[in-house]
Amino acid sequence: MSNKLTKDPQDELLIEVDSNNSIIGSIPRGVAHNSPDKIYRIVVIFVKNGNNYLWQKRSATKGMYPNCWSHSVGGHVGYGKDYAETAVKELKEELGIVASEKEFKFMGEVLVKFPTLNEFSHVFEYNLKPTDRIDIAKDEVSEVRWMSMDEAKESMRQQKLKWHPSSVQLVEALY
């Protein structure tokens, strides 16, 4: 699961929260990823184009779940930041898409559990505009593909692709 090639800053401060998603304080990313009793915040974006969703294959250098298929965009909420501003930043960083906070549709919040960590995922959908051009960040994303939600669910059920457990839990909870 963990990858020593990661370029992700392990000392980056994230927001630590309790089981009700109330802020407790800050926690370094490296500690958060190895503390099954801690919870931190992330933002998730499902990019849509009609009935299809953009899925990304995480790069080989990602610290967790490298080379796994995942939702369109995801990122840690830095200490002192909020979900919407993080969504804007992550969409630009990972896919090169510039959007405003008001263009995101809130889908729900899910406490995603892993053996070594817990994430409060704040989930948005973003509808691709005709003027948007996708420019993937190669250090974050190795490949993208479009699939309907039903196709993705079927792939997850049949384990046709190697899926990030977070995406599986989010799809099961919200779709």
Stockholm file with secondary structure:
# STOCKHOLM 1.0

chainA/1-175         MSNKLTKDPQDELLIEVDSNNSIIGSIPRGVAHNSPDKIYRIVVIFVKNGNNYLWQKRSATKGMYPNCWSHSVGGHVGYGKDYAETAVKELKEELGIVASEKEFKFMGEVLVKFPTLNEFSHVFEYNLKPTDRIDIAKDEVSEVRWMSMDEAKESMRQQKLKWHPSSVQLVEALY
#=GR chainA/1-175 SS CBCTTCCSCTTCEEEEECTTCCEEEEEEHHHHTTCTTCEEEEEEEEEEETTEEEEEEECTTCSBSTTCEECSEEEECBTTCCHHHHHHHHHHHHHCCCCCGGGEEEEEEEEEECSSCEEEEEEEEEECCTTCCCCCCTTTEEEEEEEEHHHHHHHHHHTCSCBCHHHHHHHHHHC
#=GC SS_cons         CBCTTCCSCTTCEEEEECTTCCEEEEEEHHHHTTCTTCEEEEEEEEEEETTEEEEEEECTTCSBSTTCEECSEEEECBTTCCHHHHHHHHHHHHHCCCCCGGGEEEEEEEEEECSSCEEEEEEEEEECCTTCCCCCCTTTEEEEEEEEHHHHHHHHHHTCSCBCHHHHHHHHHHC
//
